[in-house]
Amino acid sequence: MRVLAVGDVCGEIGCRYAMRVLPRFRREEKIDFTVINGENSADGNGITPQSAELLFSCGADVITGGNHTLQRQETHLLLEDNPYLLRPHNLPASYGSGYALVDTGRVRVAVWNLLGQAFLERYKQQNPFFAADELLLRAKQDGADIILVDFHAEATGEKRAFGYYLDGKVSAVFGTHTHIMTADACRLPGGTGYITDLGMTGPVESVLGVRPPMVINRLRDGVVEKFALADGPCMLNGCMFEIDEKSGLTVSVRPVLLRED
């Protein structure tokens, strides 16, 4: 099975770019299953019914979230209504889930979404390692053949440790949140596909999707203003995992970088 994981989509400009490039890429690469992180897919962070619809339309089987997922009230009902739109499972919330099970006909695919702890303590999340233990039992009970994990976390060390913790237990672990694609896509010793961060989908000439001068002004001079997304040419970052359907482990890993001129 060929699985595509797409890094944080930034705003409408990122959604529109994904709409332009993903359907063709999925056809050409014979992608069987697609996970897209959409927690920033609405302008101004978060996810809305409109941005979720765009991402599902361009091929997402499951949309994962992160620390911004719950900040919009309209998202709460959406999380309840759509089992394939996830928020971090270890966040304290009474609606939605961080676990989805998709029956493709050939295999059952479980997708998890978890939030890291380092530098994100204010969200009061459950320890992601303990949450992963619980979800692993649930996936086994559900008869999942393939398990994909979006670990939305700040610290590269925490992500790396989490990958090794789940090595051999899940099919793939891919980090999101920092919007910068890392150069460590690999197959871990136990057979789990891994990358510390998928990167982002949105404007190339930006700081994590935001207009660079706005970020510089905040960091250099302490100017606090509402961030605005950059414009111009876009890119799509992600990773493709070739997964053996019998063992549920990764055979090969390939970073994906699509970019406008």
C-alpha positions in Angstrom: 0.0 0.0 0.0 1.2 3.5 -0.9 0.5 6.1 1.8 1.0 9.8 1.3 1.2 12.1 4.4 1.0 15.8 3.7 2.4 18.5 6.0 0.5 21.3 7.7 -1.7 23.1 5.1 -1.6 26.9 5.6 -4.7 28.8 4.9 -6.8 29.1 1.8 -3.8 29.6 -0.4 -2.4 26.2 0.8 -5.7 24.5 0.3 -6.0 25.9 -3.2 -2.5 24.7 -4.1 -3.3 21.2 -2.7 -6.4 21.2 -4.9 -4.3 22.0 -8.0 -1.5 19.5 -7.5 -2.6 16.6 -5.3 -5.2 14.8 -7.5 -2.7 14.5 -10.3 0.2 13.5 -8.0 -2.0 10.8 -6.3 -2.9 9.4 -9.7 0.6 9.4 -11.1 2.2 7.9 -8.0 -0.7 5.4 -7.5 -1.4 6.6 -3.9 -3.8 4.3 -2.0 -4.3 6.4 1.1 -3.8 10.0 2.0 -3.5 11.8 5.4 -3.4 15.6 5.4 -2.7 17.8 8.5 -5.2 20.6 8.3 -5.0 22.3 11.7 -3.9 25.6 10.0 -6.0 25.2 6.8 -8.3 28.2 7.7 -6.9 31.7 7.4 -5.9 32.7 10.9 -5.3 29.2 12.1 -7.7 26.4 12.9 -9.9 24.5 10.6 -13.4 25.3 9.3 -16.0 23.3 7.4 -14.9 25.1 4.2 -11.2 24.3 4.6 -12.0 20.7 5.6 -14.2 20.3 2.5 -11.3 21.5 0.3 -8.9 19.0 1.7 -11.3 16.1 1.5 -12.0 17.1 -2.1 -8.4 17.0 -3.1 -8.0 13.4 -1.8 -7.6 13.3 2.0 -8.9 10.1 3.5 -8.2 11.5 6.9 -7.5 15.0 8.1 -5.4 15.3 11.2 -5.1 18.3 13.6 -3.0 19.9 16.3 -2.9 22.5 19.0 -5.0 25.0 17.0 -7.8 22.5 16.0 -10.2 23.3 18.8 -9.9 27.1 18.8 -12.9 27.6 16.5 -16.4 26.9 17.8 -17.7 25.8 14.4 -15.1 23.0 14.3 -16.5 21.3 17.4 -19.7 20.1 15.6 -17.6 19.2 12.6 -15.4 17.0 14.7 -18.5 15.2 16.1 -20.1 14.7 12.7 -17.1 13.5 10.7 -15.1 10.6 12.1 -12.3 11.2 9.6 -11.5 14.7 10.9 -9.3 14.3 13.9 -8.0 16.4 16.8 -5.2 15.3 19.0 -6.5 12.4 21.0 -4.7 13.3 24.2 -6.3 16.8 24.4 -8.9 17.2 27.2 -12.0 17.6 25.0 -15.5 16.0 25.2 -16.0 16.1 21.4 -14.2 14.5 18.5 -11.5 11.9 18.5 -7.9 11.4 17.7 -8.5 7.9 16.3 -10.0 6.9 13.0 -10.4 3.4 11.4 -10.9 3.3 7.7 -11.8 0.0 5.9 -10.4 0.3 2.4 -11.7 -3.1 1.3 -8.3 -4.7 1.2 -7.0 -3.5 4.6 -8.1 -1.7 7.7 -6.1 1.5 8.3 -6.0 3.1 11.8 -4.9 6.8 11.9 -3.9 8.4 15.2 -3.4 12.1 16.0 -1.4 13.0 19.2 0.0 16.2 20.6 3.5 16.4 22.1 4.3 17.9 25.5 7.6 19.8 25.2 7.0 23.6 24.8 3.2 22.9 24.6 2.5 22.3 28.2 -0.3 24.9 28.4 -2.7 22.6 26.5 -2.8 20.2 29.5 -2.6 17.1 27.3 -2.3 13.6 28.5 1.2 12.1 28.2 1.3 11.0 24.5 3.3 7.9 25.3 0.6 6.6 27.6 -2.1 7.7 25.0 -0.2 5.7 22.4 -0.3 2.6 24.5 -4.1 2.9 24.8 -4.6 3.5 21.1 -2.4 0.5 20.2 -4.7 -1.7 22.2 -7.7 -0.2 20.5 -6.2 -0.6 17.0 -5.4 -4.3 17.7 -9.0 -4.9 19.0 -10.3 -3.2 15.8 -8.2 -5.5 13.6 -6.2 -2.7 12.0 -3.7 -4.0 9.5 -1.9 -0.6 9.1 -1.4 2.1 11.7 -0.4 5.7 10.8 0.5 8.2 13.5 0.6 12.0 13.1 2.6 13.3 16.1 2.0 17.0 16.3 4.9 18.2 18.4 7.4 21.1 18.8 10.6 19.4 19.9 12.6 17.2 17.5 14.0 15.1 20.3 10.5 14.3 21.6 9.4 13.3 18.1 12.4 11.1 17.5 12.0 9.4 20.9 8.3 8.8 20.0 9.2 7.2 16.7 11.6 4.8 18.4 9.0 4.1 21.1 6.5 2.9 18.4 9.1 1.3 16.1 7.9 -2.1 15.1 4.5 -1.5 16.6 3.0 0.8 14.0 3.4 1.3 10.2 4.6 4.9 10.1 5.1 7.9 12.4 5.3 11.4 10.9 5.8 14.6 12.8 3.9 17.8 12.1 3.7 21.3 13.6 7.0 23.0 12.9 6.3 23.5 9.2 9.9 22.8 8.2 10.6 19.5 6.4 13.4 17.5 8.1 16.0 15.5 6.2 15.6 12.3 8.2 12.9 10.3 6.4 13.8 6.6 7.0 12.8 3.2 7.9 13.5 2.6 11.6 15.2 -0.7 12.7 11.9 -2.3 13.6 10.3 -1.5 10.3 8.3 1.7 11.1 8.5 4.5 8.6 9.5 7.8 10.1 10.1 11.5 9.5 10.5 14.1 12.2 8.5 16.7 10.4 6.6 16.6 7.1 7.0 20.4 6.5 4.1 22.5 5.2 1.8 23.2 2.3 1.6 26.9 1.4 3.6 30.0 0.3 7.3 29.3 -0.3 8.5 32.9 0.6 7.2 32.9 4.1 8.1 32.1 7.8 5.9 29.1 8.5 3.3 30.5 6.1 3.3 34.0 7.5 4.7 37.2 5.8 8.3 37.4 6.9 8.3 41.1 7.9 5.5 40.4 10.4 7.5 37.7 12.1 10.7 39.7 12.1 9.0 42.7 13.7 7.6 40.5 16.5 10.9 38.8 17.2 13.1 41.8 16.8 11.0 44.7 18.1 8.2 43.0 20.0 5.5 44.3 17.7 2.4 42.2 18.3 0.0 42.2 15.4 -2.3 39.6 13.9 -0.3 37.5 11.5 -1.3 37.4 7.8 -0.4 34.6 5.4 2.1 35.3 2.7 1.2 35.0 -1.0 3.1 34.0 -4.1 4.3 30.6 -5.3 3.5 27.7 -3.1 4.9 24.3 -2.2 3.6 21.0 -0.9 5.7 19.0 1.6 5.0 15.5 2.6 6.3 11.9 2.7 5.3 8.7 0.9 5.4 5.4 2.7 5.4 2.0 0.9 3.8 -0.3 3.4 3.6 -4.1 3.3 -0.1 -5.0 3.8 0.7 -8.4 5.4 3.2 -7.3 8.0 1.9 -3.7 8.4 5.5 -2.4 8.3 7.2 0.1 6.0 9.2 -1.1 3.1 10.5 2.2 1.8 10.1 6.0 2.5 10.4 8.9 0.1 10.1 12.6 0.9 7.7 14.6 -1.3 8.4 18.2 -2.4 6.2 19.8 -5.0 6.9 23.4 -5.8 5.7 26.2 -8.1 8.2 28.1 -10.1 
